[in-house]
Amino acid sequence: MKIIKTFFYLLFSLAIYLNIAQTISYAQGEIEDKDITIEKDINIELPPKTKMYEKITPQVVKFDSPTITYQFDPVDYEGEEIDSTAAAAQDEAPEEIMTIEKFTKGYLRAGVGNYQTTYAEAFYEHKTSPKNYYSLYGKHLSSLRGPIGKEYSAASQHEIRANWNQFLKNSKIDLSLQYQRRMQRFYGYTFQENNPFNEADSMKQVLHLLNFQAGLIDQRVGKKLTYQVKAHYTYWRDRFENQENQIGLRAELDYQWSERLKITTDMQGWLMPYQQNTQTIERTYWSIKPQIDFQIQKFNIRAGFNVINQNDTLNAQDNFLFYPLLQASYRFNDLLMFVAGIEGDLQRTTRAQMSFENPFLRPQIQLFHVNKPFEIYGKIIGKPKPELSYQATISYAQYKNMYFYVNSPADSAKFNPIYAFNESHILRIAGEIAYTGYKKLILRFTTAFNGFILPDNFYAFHRPSLESNLWCTYTPIEKLSLHLDFYFVAGARAINYRTNEILTLNSIADCNLKIEYAALTKWNIFAEINNIFGQNYQRLLHYPQQGLNFIVGVGYDF
């Protein structure tokens, strides 16, 4: 009861705070007399972030949630769209294809930087006819030297991707093929000059990921029943002969019963065999998620359930799982909406996912899905002005089998995932503010506090309690663009087996600046400075990141 009272008290406090913010915005000027649409999915629509080139770093671990989530550099280990220029162009392609008979466009980028870094990126898209479109994308990023011992901590990443769309009479065929290669060295050991161990084969980790998707998307207009079907195949392996296959099929059916009633069913099934040494572990995951959306005046009700069958057996976990889904939203006016709900899920955990979150894992680890029996959440969404929007979220979730990364006692430069068998809880308070205004100024600020309530003798190892990001792009004159990306992360803990102590990692303040200037009609030059404060911060214990680093280069658009 005390937890519930605290939950609603914090939610009420957020409501008061945001209403004050809205009042301030009224004082700054009159609101235009026009309708403002707030999406039913409760997301603040923002332009895609400008991609920062030089970011070869481990990921910050996240759990899925209906709250706002943030990542430093999203990685496409399951075939979702990557936050890149190429992906953004692909997203915009269907509308463009419907209005242009034929076109060809793309770009080339190349640059060099300190740490003996080389960078190259290319994107090409071509519409061969009113019904055919394809795109190609490639990227190279390599640093021959790193923050410790020069070549001892070198890293690289490469990617190629191809997309093809075929527009039929009433549907669209969407095919995509992607390959990623990532090389990291286990440089978390105490470095010693002229040590033959520095060049040992076991010091290198190479990750390969191949992903294929095929989709059939219904594009009929005005039909009550619509559908989407997607087939997935993902192959992952590392240099220690571990490999994983993911074969998945997902279908979504939408039936618009009336103007106020919609029925949706999301179904998916996955086969995920994982080979570790000579042992093969068969993993399966099947789910069906029916739901109903119903509108009554200013209320929108979403109700349903999520049924999952899987074969993980950690802590005698049931194979058959049932989760509730209930969400209610109320629009006070065109400027403010309140949302509250409860839902649960079983979050698939794969070897590919973990290796991109943390490339310094031991070769042999255990894999188990994360069970979230429930999450209660509340949101306040507002748009007091056309150029200003905000969202605040508070949630309280229960987890079972939550995992954390800890350094291995036998090999402190490698990590193990450890699982909290008993119930764990997370209280999360998050906020987001976005502004698009004067002289193509775009601002976005996100912040999130995570309060972990864990079983005895457990700490939230390598999970921060505070994450904040300020992103800004500004075009003061027509040919000049400035981009700022600032992250602040604090509160992550780690266990140091070299000193037998539990410590709190230093806070991370990572500021990145990119400058682009269109020197000629199709040519541009750019300079990017990363980690301006020059911190060799550690997201993972014993792994300091590059200090101040930069890339300068040239680009060509066609």
C-alpha positions in Angstrom: 0.0 0.0 0.0 2.9 2.4 0.8 4.4 1.8 -2.7 1.0 2.5 -4.3 0.6 5.7 -2.4 4.1 6.8 -3.3 3.5 6.0 -7.0 0.4 8.2 -7.1 2.0 10.9 -5.1 4.9 11.2 -7.6 2.4 11.1 -10.5 0.4 13.9 -8.9 3.6 15.9 -8.4 4.5 15.5 -12.0 1.1 16.7 -13.1 1.5 19.9 -11.0 5.0 20.5 -12.3 4.0 20.2 -16.0 0.9 22.3 -15.6 3.1 25.0 -14.2 5.3 24.6 -17.3 2.3 24.9 -19.5 1.2 28.1 -17.6 4.6 29.6 -18.2 4.3 28.9 -22.0 1.0 30.7 -22.0 2.6 33.7 -20.4 5.2 33.8 -23.2 2.6 34.4 -25.9 -0.9 33.4 -27.2 -1.4 29.9 -28.5 -2.4 29.8 -32.2 -6.1 28.9 -32.8 -5.6 25.5 -34.5 -6.0 21.8 -33.6 -3.1 19.9 -32.4 -3.2 16.2 -32.9 -1.6 13.9 -30.2 -0.9 10.4 -31.5 -2.8 7.5 -29.9 0.5 5.6 -29.4 1.5 8.3 -27.0 4.8 9.3 -28.6 6.3 12.7 -29.1 7.1 13.0 -32.8 10.7 14.2 -33.3 13.0 14.5 -36.3 15.7 11.8 -36.5 18.8 12.6 -34.6 21.9 13.5 -36.7 24.3 10.6 -36.7 27.6 11.1 -34.9 30.2 9.2 -36.8 32.8 8.2 -34.2 31.1 6.0 -31.6 32.6 2.6 -31.1 31.5 1.9 -27.5 29.7 -0.7 -25.5 25.9 -0.2 -25.1 24.1 0.8 -22.0 21.9 -2.0 -21.0 18.1 -1.4 -21.1 15.0 -3.4 -20.5 11.9 -2.9 -22.7 9.2 -0.8 -21.2 6.3 1.4 -22.2 8.2 4.3 -20.7 10.7 6.4 -22.8 13.9 4.5 -23.4 17.2 5.9 -24.4 20.3 4.3 -26.0 23.7 5.7 -26.8 24.1 4.1 -30.2 21.3 1.7 -31.3 22.5 -1.6 -32.7 20.3 -3.6 -35.1 20.8 -7.1 -33.7 17.2 -8.2 -34.5 16.5 -6.4 -37.8 14.8 -3.3 -36.6 15.6 0.0 -38.4 18.9 1.6 -37.4 19.0 5.3 -36.5 21.1 6.4 -39.4 20.7 8.6 -42.4 20.2 5.6 -44.6 17.4 4.3 -42.5 15.7 7.6 -42.4 15.8 7.8 -46.1 14.3 4.3 -46.3 11.5 5.3 -44.0 10.6 8.3 -46.3 10.8 6.3 -49.5 7.1 5.0 -49.8 5.6 8.5 -49.9 8.3 9.7 -52.4 7.8 6.7 -54.6 4.1 7.5 -55.0 4.8 11.0 -56.3 8.0 10.6 -58.4 8.3 8.4 -61.5 12.1 7.8 -61.2 15.0 9.1 -59.2 18.5 8.4 -58.1 20.2 10.0 -55.1 22.7 9.3 -52.4 25.8 10.4 -50.7 29.5 9.6 -50.0 31.4 10.5 -46.8 35.0 10.0 -45.9 37.2 11.2 -43.1 40.2 10.7 -40.8 40.9 11.4 -37.2 43.2 10.8 -34.2 43.7 7.3 -32.8 44.5 6.5 -36.4 40.8 6.5 -37.2 39.4 6.1 -40.7 35.8 6.6 -41.7 33.8 6.0 -44.8 30.1 5.8 -45.4 28.0 5.6 -48.6 24.3 5.5 -49.4 22.6 5.0 -52.8 18.9 4.8 -53.5 17.2 4.3 -56.9 13.7 4.0 -58.2 13.7 2.0 -61.4 10.0 2.3 -62.0 6.8 3.6 -60.3 6.6 0.2 -58.5 10.2 -0.6 -57.8 12.7 0.9 -55.3 16.0 -0.2 -53.8 18.7 1.2 -51.6 22.3 0.3 -50.7 24.2 1.3 -47.6 27.8 0.7 -46.4 29.9 1.9 -43.6 33.5 1.5 -42.4 34.8 2.9 -39.1 38.1 1.8 -37.6 40.5 3.0 -34.9 43.9 1.3 -35.1 44.8 2.8 -31.7 42.7 3.0 -28.6 42.8 4.5 -25.1 45.3 2.0 -23.7 48.5 0.7 -25.3 47.7 2.0 -28.8 47.0 -1.1 -30.9 46.3 -3.0 -27.7 42.8 -1.4 -27.6 42.0 -1.0 -31.3 38.4 -1.4 -32.5 36.5 -1.4 -35.7 32.9 -1.9 -37.1 31.6 -2.5 -40.6 28.2 -2.7 -42.0 26.5 -3.2 -45.4 22.7 -3.2 -46.0 20.4 -3.5 -49.0 16.6 -2.8 -49.1 14.2 -3.5 -52.0 10.5 -2.6 -52.2 8.0 -3.8 -54.8 4.7 -2.0 -54.9 1.8 -4.2 -55.9 -1.8 -3.3 -56.5 -2.9 -3.5 -52.9 0.2 -4.3 -50.9 4.0 -3.8 -50.7 6.8 -6.4 -50.6 9.7 -5.3 -48.4 13.0 -7.2 -48.4 16.1 -6.2 -46.5 19.5 -7.9 -46.0 22.1 -6.7 -43.5 25.6 -7.7 -42.4 27.6 -6.3 -39.5 31.1 -7.0 -38.3 32.5 -5.7 -35.1 36.0 -6.2 -33.7 36.9 -5.4 -30.1 40.0 -6.3 -28.1 39.9 -7.5 -24.5 42.0 -4.6 -23.3 40.6 -4.7 -19.7 43.8 -6.3 -18.4 46.6 -4.4 -16.7 48.7 -3.3 -19.7 52.4 -4.1 -19.8 54.7 -3.0 -22.6 56.4 -5.7 -24.6 54.3 -8.5 -23.1 53.7 -11.2 -25.7 50.2 -11.7 -24.3 49.2 -8.4 -25.8 49.2 -9.9 -29.3 47.6 -13.2 -28.3 44.7 -14.5 -30.4 42.5 -14.8 -27.3 42.7 -11.0 -26.9 40.5 -10.3 -29.9 36.7 -10.7 -30.2 35.0 -10.5 -33.6 31.3 -10.5 -33.9 29.4 -11.3 -37.1 25.7 -10.7 -37.6 23.6 -11.5 -40.7 20.0 -10.4 -40.8 17.3 -11.0 -43.5 13.7 -9.8 -43.4 10.9 -10.3 -45.9 7.6 -8.5 -45.3 4.2 -8.2 -47.0 2.3 -5.1 -46.0 -1.3 -4.3 -46.8 -1.7 -0.9 -48.3 -5.4 -0.8 -49.1 -7.1 2.4 -48.2 -10.4 2.4 -46.4 -10.6 -1.4 -45.8 -11.7 -2.6 -42.4 -9.3 -5.5 -42.3 -5.6 -4.9 -42.8 -2.5 -7.0 -42.2 1.3 -7.1 -42.0 3.4 -10.3 -42.2 7.1 -10.4 -41.7 9.6 -13.3 -41.7 13.0 -12.8 -40.0 16.2 -14.7 -40.0 19.3 -13.7 -38.0 22.6 -15.5 -37.8 25.2 -14.5 -35.2 28.6 -15.9 -34.3 31.8 -14.9 -32.6 35.4 -15.9 -33.0 35.1 -18.5 -30.2 32.8 -20.8 -32.3 29.6 -19.7 -30.5 26.7 -19.2 -32.9 23.0 -18.5 -32.8 20.2 -18.7 -35.3 16.9 -16.8 -34.9 14.0 -17.8 -37.2 10.9 -15.7 -36.6 7.5 -15.1 -38.1 5.3 -12.2 -37.1 1.8 -11.2 -38.2 -0.4 -8.3 -37.2 -4.1 -8.1 -38.1 -6.1 -4.9 -37.6 -9.9 -4.8 -37.9 -11.7 -1.4 -37.8 -15.0 -2.5 -36.4 -16.3 1.1 -36.4 -15.1 4.6 -36.1 -14.6 4.1 -32.3 -13.7 0.4 -32.1 -10.6 -1.3 -33.4 -9.4 -4.9 -32.8 -5.8 -5.8 -33.2 -4.0 -9.1 -32.9 -0.2 -9.4 -32.8 1.2 -13.0 -33.2 4.8 -14.1 -33.4 6.9 -17.2 -33.1 10.7 -17.7 -32.8 13.1 -20.6 -33.0 16.4 -19.6 -31.5 18.9 -22.5 -31.3 22.2 -21.5 -29.7 25.4 -23.4 -30.0 28.1 -23.1 -27.3 31.2 -25.3 -27.8 29.7 -28.6 -28.9 26.4 -28.1 -27.0 23.3 -26.9 -28.8 20.5 -25.4 -26.7 17.1 -25.3 -28.4 15.1 -22.2 -27.4 11.6 -21.3 -28.5 9.2 -18.4 -28.0 5.6 -18.0 -29.1 3.1 -15.3 -28.3 -0.3 -14.0 -29.2 -1.5 -10.5 -28.1 -5.1 -9.6 -28.9 -6.4 -6.2 -27.9 -9.3 -3.8 -28.3 -9.1 -0.1 -28.7 -12.4 1.8 -27.8 -13.1 5.5 -27.8 -15.7 7.2 -25.7 -15.7 10.9 -26.1 -12.3 12.0 -24.6 -11.5 8.6 -23.3 -9.6 5.9 -25.1 -9.5 2.4 -23.6 -7.1 -0.3 -24.7 -7.7 -3.8 -23.2 -6.3 -7.2 -24.0 -3.8 -9.8 -22.8 -0.5 -11.3 -23.8 -0.1 -15.1 -23.9 3.4 -16.5 -24.2 4.9 -20.0 -24.4 8.6 -20.6 -24.1 11.0 -23.3 -22.9 13.5 -21.5 -20.6 13.6 -23.3 -17.3 15.5 -20.9 -15.0 14.2 -21.0 -11.5 11.4 -23.4 -12.5 9.9 -20.7 -14.7 6.5 -21.7 -16.2 6.5 -22.5 -19.9 3.0 -20.9 -20.3 2.7 -17.3 -19.2 -0.3 -14.9 -19.2 0.0 -11.1 -18.9 -2.6 -8.4 -18.6 -2.9 -5.4 -20.9 -5.0 -2.4 -19.9 -4.5 1.2 -20.8 -6.7 4.3 -20.4 -6.0 7.7 -21.8 -8.0 10.9 -21.3 -7.5 14.1 -23.4 -8.2 17.1 -21.2 -7.9 19.4 -24.2 -5.9 19.7 -27.4 -2.8 20.5 -25.3 -2.8 17.9 -22.5 -3.4 14.1 -22.3 -3.1 11.7 -19.4 -2.4 8.0 -19.8 -2.3 5.2 -17.2 -2.1 1.5 -17.6 -0.7 -1.9 -16.6 0.9 -4.5 -18.8 3.4 -7.4 -18.6 5.7 -9.2 -21.0 8.4 -11.8 -21.4 11.4 -10.0 -22.9 13.4 -12.2 -25.3 17.1 -12.4 -24.5 19.4 -13.6 -27.2 23.2 -14.1 -27.5 23.3 -11.5 -30.3 21.6 -8.9 -28.2 24.0 -9.5 -25.2 27.1 -9.4 -27.4 26.2 -6.0 -28.8 25.3 -4.7 -25.3 28.6 -5.9 -23.9 31.2 -7.3 -26.4 33.5 -8.3 -23.6 31.5 -11.4 -22.4 33.1 -14.7 -21.6 32.7 -17.3 -24.4 30.4 -19.5 -22.4 27.4 -17.8 -20.7 23.8 -18.7 -19.7 20.8 -17.3 -21.6 17.4 -16.8 -20.1 14.5 -14.6 -21.0 13.5 -11.8 -18.6 10.0 -12.1 -17.1 8.1 -8.9 -16.4 4.9 -10.0 -14.6 3.5 -6.4 -14.5 4.4 -2.8 -15.0 2.1 0.0 -13.8 2.7 3.3 -15.5 1.3 6.8 -15.9 2.1 9.4 -18.5 1.4 13.1 -19.0 1.7 14.3 -22.6 1.4 17.9 -23.6 1.9 20.3 -26.6 1.3 23.8 -25.3 2.6 25.3 -28.6 3.1 23.9 -32.1 6.9 24.0 -31.6 7.0 22.7 -28.0 6.0 19.3 -26.6 6.7 17.3 -23.5 6.1 13.9 -22.0 6.6 12.7 -18.4 6.4 9.1 -17.3 6.4 7.3 -14.0 6.3 3.5 -13.8 6.7 0.7 -11.3 7.6 -2.8 -12.6 8.3 -6.2 -11.2 10.9 -8.4 -12.9 12.0 -12.0 -12.5 15.3 -13.3 -13.9 16.6 -9.8 -14.4 20.3 -9.9 -15.5 23.3 -7.8 -14.7 26.9 -7.8 -16.0 29.7 -8.5 -13.6 33.4 -9.0 -14.1 34.3 -12.7 -14.0 36.3 -13.6 -10.8 38.5 -15.9 -12.8 39.1 -13.4 -15.6 38.3 -9.8 -14.6 38.6 -8.5 -18.2 35.6 -10.6 -19.2 32.0 -10.4 -18.0 29.3 -12.8 -16.9 25.5 -12.1 -16.9 24.1 -12.9 -13.5 20.4 -13.4 -12.9 18.3 -12.2 -9.9 16.2 -15.3 -9.5 13.7 -13.7 -7.1 11.5 -10.7 -7.6 13.1 -7.4 -8.5 11.5 -4.0 -8.9 12.3 -0.8 -10.8 10.7 2.6 -10.1 11.4 4.7 -13.2 10.7 8.4 -13.6 11.4 9.8 -17.0 10.8 13.1 -18.9 11.2 14.4 -22.4 11.0 17.9 -23.8 11.3 18.8 -27.5 11.4 22.2 -29.2 11.5 23.1 -32.9 11.7 26.8 -33.6 13.8 29.7 -34.7 16.3 29.3 -37.6 15.9 25.6 -37.8 16.7 25.1 -34.1 15.7 21.7 -32.8 16.2 20.7 -29.2 15.5 17.6 -27.3 16.2 16.8 -23.7 15.5 13.5 -22.1 16.2 12.3 -18.6 15.3 9.2 -16.6 15.8 8.1 -13.0 15.9 4.3 -12.2 15.3 3.2 -8.7 16.2 -0.5 -8.2 14.7 -2.6 -5.5 16.6 -5.9 -5.6 16.9 -9.2 -3.7 19.4 -9.4 -0.8 23.1 -9.3 -1.8 22.2 -8.0 -5.3 23.3 -4.6 -6.8 22.3 -3.1 -10.1 25.7 -3.8 -11.6 26.5 -1.7 -14.7 22.9 -0.2 -14.7 22.9 3.5 -14.1 20.4 5.2 -11.8 20.4 8.4 -13.8 20.5 8.9 -17.6 20.2 12.3 -19.4 20.7 13.4 -23.0 20.6 16.8 -24.6 20.5 16.9 -28.4 20.5 20.0 -30.5 20.8 20.9 -34.1 21.1 24.5 -35.3 21.4 26.1 -38.8 22.5 29.7 -38.3 23.0 30.2 -42.0 21.9 28.3 -45.1 25.1 26.4 -45.6 26.2 25.8 -42.0 24.8 23.2 -39.6 25.8 22.6 -36.0 25.0 19.5 -34.0 25.4 18.9 -30.3 25.0 15.7 -28.4 25.5 15.6 -24.6 25.1 12.6 -22.3 25.2 12.4 -18.6 25.1 9.0 -16.9 25.6 8.3 -13.2 25.0 5.7 -10.4 26.2 2.5 -12.1 28.0 0.1 -9.7 30.5 -2.7 -10.3 32.3 -5.3 -8.3 36.1 -5.2 -8.6 37.5 -8.7 -7.9 41.1 -7.3 -8.1 40.5 -5.3 -4.9 37.4 -7.3 -3.6 35.2 -4.2 -3.3 31.9 -3.0 -4.7 32.3 0.5 -6.1 30.3 3.1 -8.0 31.7 4.0 -11.4 32.5 7.6 -12.0 29.8 9.7 -13.6 29.9 10.1 -17.4 29.7 13.5 -19.1 30.1 13.0 -22.8 29.8 16.0 -25.1 30.0 15.7 -28.9 29.9 18.4 -31.5 29.7 18.2 -35.3 30.0 21.0 -37.8 29.0 20.7 -41.4 29.5 23.3 -44.1 28.2 23.0 -47.7 31.2 24.5 -49.5 29.8 23.8 -53.0 26.5 22.8 -54.5 27.1 19.0 -53.9 30.2 19.0 -51.8 30.5 19.6 -48.0 33.1 19.4 -45.4 32.6 18.3 -41.8 34.4 18.2 -38.5 33.3 16.2 -35.5 34.8 16.4 -32.0 33.7 13.7 -29.5 34.2 13.4 -25.8 35.1 17.1 -25.6 35.8 17.0 -21.9 38.4 14.3 -22.5 37.2 11.8 -19.9 38.5 8.3 -20.2 35.2 7.2 -18.6 34.2 3.6 -18.0 30.8 2.3 -18.9 32.1 -1.1 -18.1 34.7 -1.7 -15.4 38.3 -1.9 -16.5 37.4 -0.5 -20.0 38.2 3.2 -20.3 36.9 4.9 -23.5 38.8 7.1 -25.9 39.5 10.6 -24.6 39.0 13.6 -26.8 38.8 12.4 -30.4 37.9 13.9 -33.7 37.2 13.2 -37.4 37.5 15.7 -40.3 36.3 14.8 -43.7 34.5 15.6 -46.9 31.1 14.6 -48.3 29.5 14.5 -51.7 25.7 14.4 -52.3 24.1 13.3 -55.6 
